[in-house]
Amino acid sequence: MAVESLAKDTLSLNQPDTTIIVRFTPSTVVRICALLLGLLGGRAHAQALTVLYPDIGEPYRTVFMEILQGIEEQSRARPRTIALSAGSDPAELRNALKNGKVVIALGRQGLKAASMLDPAQAVVIGGVGTVPDADRLSGISLTPDPALLFAMLKSLLPGMRRVLVVYNPAANEGQIRLAREAARNLGLELVALEARDLAGAARAYEAQFAAADGRRDALWLPQDATTVEETTILPLVLKESWSRNLPVFSSSVLHVKKGVLFGLYPNNVQLGRDLATLALSLQNGETPKRGVTPLRAVRSALNSRTASHIGLNLVSSQQRSFDAVFPEP
């Protein structure tokens, strides 16, 4: 039986009444109903997302606001947000989240709060660098994927054969494991030396520099508070690499400002979209993929002065392919 929708419209200028009859076939009605249910269901899923984020000042606040923007864009609705302070009550937080199905926890405070929730609560981690017990959690870190860094190295300097790195295994064992695989896939050799304190890091860099050849080797600076310590180790590395014409690249954009050749840093809005996609898949009942994966939503930065110093002459179009170029004009 056809479904009829009647609409009457009295026309001006003394025109007679006109009755417009719109007929829908049963299959059309089914499609319309399915579309409406899908829209309502999608909105319900998005509204069920809750985001925990640290209540902190600039410049970090902007980072988390951009991640929240991406979450909202991907979920097509504004999620419920809870700003965390140092004095947030865990009991109140658990009570506030008892009706939420999936929680996105951002930053160190979000990670700490998530550890206090009901174990049955589905949690997606984001906005943090290294994550303890990363294999038991689900989420995306702020640490750029080594595969992306190495691919950019090969693109800029095709003659590179080895990647040198000094790392603290207590913080970066998992990252180095990923880096070994990425290097192998790109035909690179990863030469990784361990250091557990600043003195050990200085000795390891001395050994790396002594054996390095700037025509085929490049030094990678991971996100490591021990081996890339900002006040003593980093200035030493920058000075030695400059004098030896050794290319250095980093997992931190701040190092590019200080003289490292290139680096990758988060595309915060896209990271938010990726976190929302992961959270909504859990909301829809999919089995969670355990593990905090490295960041692939990245932007790139170049130090043009360092590039010129090592003989890497990039034309304007190549420089424009980077999201940020230092020194800034």
Buried (B, 14 or more C-beta within 10 A) or exposed (E): EEEEEEEEEEEEEEEEEEEEEEEBEEEEEEEEEEEEEEEEEBEEBBEBBBBBBBBBEEEEBEBBBBBBBBBBBBBEBEBBBBBBEEEBEEEEBBEBBEEBBBBBBBBBBBBBBBBEBEEEBBBBBBBBBBBEEBEEBBBBBBBBBBBBBBBBBBEBBEEBEBBBBBBBBEBBEBBBEBBBEBBEEBEBBBBBBBBBEBEBBBBBBEEBBEEBEBEEBBBBBBBBEBBBBEEEBBEBBBEBBBEBEBBBBBBBBEBBBBBBBBBBBBBBBBBBBBBBBBBBBBBEEEEBEEBBBBBBBBBBBBBBEBBEBBEBEBEEEBEEEBBBBBEEE
